[in-house]
């Protein structure tokens, strides 16, 4: 076997081992969790719930008379929309009912497949949060 082929084979084996390790540890994590989700997804869910409560208060308590208030209400409603979609996605990645190994494995694989979508929504929420903070700072001056 030539060196390039051997290196390619070794790289493929290491990639497979890393992937299998992620699945096994993730499956164990989901199986042992109370919430039926990975620790990362449970953390994201808590943050999104809190952000949703804050934006709900902003969108209902502001009269919307000034441009900043109108923009803040608009940002809050957009943030609520994205956070609702993210929470629905995270709820779909949880194990429902009893935590069997098979259900935990399926939940981990689904979570890995949706990782980019979750990261994208997290980034959107971070951008909305930054804009909300900017608007609140302008309003308090």
C-alpha positions in Angstrom: 0.0 0.0 0.0 1.5 3.4 -1.0 1.9 6.1 1.7 -0.8 8.4 0.4 -3.4 5.6 0.4 -2.4 4.5 3.9 -2.7 8.1 5.2 -6.1 8.4 3.5 -7.3 5.2 5.1 -6.0 6.2 8.5 -7.7 9.6 8.2 -11.0 7.9 7.3 -10.7 5.6 10.2 -10.1 8.4 12.7 -13.0 10.4 11.3 -15.3 7.4 11.7 -14.1 6.8 15.3 -14.7 10.5 16.1 -18.2 10.4 14.7 -19.0 7.2 16.5 -17.7 8.6 19.7 -19.9 11.7 19.4 -23.0 9.5 18.7 -22.2 7.2 21.6 -21.5 9.9 24.2 -24.5 12.0 22.9 -26.8 9.0 23.1 -25.7 8.3 26.7 -26.2 12.0 27.6 -29.7 12.0 26.2 -30.5 8.7 27.8 -29.4 9.9 31.3 -30.9 13.4 31.1 -34.2 14.3 32.8 -35.3 16.6 30.0 -34.7 14.0 27.2 -32.4 16.3 25.4 -28.6 16.9 25.1 -27.1 19.3 27.6 -26.4 21.8 24.9 -30.0 21.8 23.6 -31.4 22.0 27.2 -29.2 25.0 27.8 -30.3 26.7 24.6 -33.9 26.0 25.5 -33.6 27.7 28.8 -32.0 30.8 27.3 -34.6 31.0 24.5 -37.4 30.7 27.0 -36.0 33.6 29.0 -35.5 35.7 25.9 -39.0 34.9 24.8 -40.4 36.2 28.2 -38.4 39.4 27.9 -39.4 40.1 24.3 -43.1 39.3 25.2 -43.0 42.0 27.9 -41.4 44.5 25.4 -43.9 43.9 22.7 -46.9 44.3 25.0 -45.8 47.0 27.4 -44.5 49.7 25.0 -47.0 52.1 23.6 -45.1 52.6 20.4 -45.3 56.4 20.1 -41.6 57.1 19.2 -39.6 55.7 16.4 -37.3 53.9 18.9 -40.4 52.3 20.6 -41.8 51.2 17.3 -38.5 49.7 16.2 -38.1 48.0 19.6 -41.6 46.4 19.3 -40.8 45.3 15.8 -37.5 43.7 16.9 -39.2 42.1 19.9 -41.9 40.5 17.7 -39.3 39.2 15.2 -37.2 37.8 18.1 -40.3 36.1 19.4 -41.0 34.5 16.0 -37.4 33.1 15.7 -37.4 32.0 19.3 -40.7 30.2 18.8 -39.4 28.4 15.8 -36.2 27.4 17.7 -38.2 26.1 20.7 -40.4 24.1 18.4 -37.3 22.6 16.8 -35.7 21.8 20.2 -38.9 20.2 21.4 -38.8 18.0 18.4 -35.3 16.8 19.3 -36.3 15.6 22.8 -37.1 12.1 23.7 -40.7 11.7 24.6 -42.0 9.1 27.1 -39.6 6.6 28.5 -35.9 7.0 27.6 -34.9 3.9 25.7 -31.5 3.6 24.1 -33.0 3.5 20.7 -35.0 6.7 21.2 -31.9 8.4 22.7 -29.9 7.4 19.7 -32.5 8.7 17.3 -32.7 12.0 19.2 -28.9 12.5 19.1 -28.7 11.8 15.4 -31.6 14.2 14.7 -29.8 16.8 16.9 -26.6 16.4 14.9 -28.5 16.8 11.6 -30.2 20.0 12.8 -27.0 21.5 14.4 -26.5 24.0 11.6 -30.1 25.1 11.7 -29.9 25.6 15.4 -26.7 27.6 15.2 -28.3 29.8 12.5 -31.3 30.6 14.7 -29.1 31.2 17.7 -27.1 33.7 15.6 -30.3 35.4 14.5 -31.4 35.7 18.1 -28.0 37.0 19.2 -28.3 39.7 16.5 -31.8 40.6 17.6 -30.7 40.8 21.2 -27.8 43.1 20.3 -30.2 45.4 18.4 -32.7 45.4 21.3 -30.0 46.4 23.7 -28.9 49.2 21.3 -32.4 50.5 21.1 -32.9 50.4 24.8 -29.7 52.2 25.4 -30.8 54.9 22.9 -34.2 55.2 24.7 -32.6 55.6 28.1 -30.3 58.5 27.1 
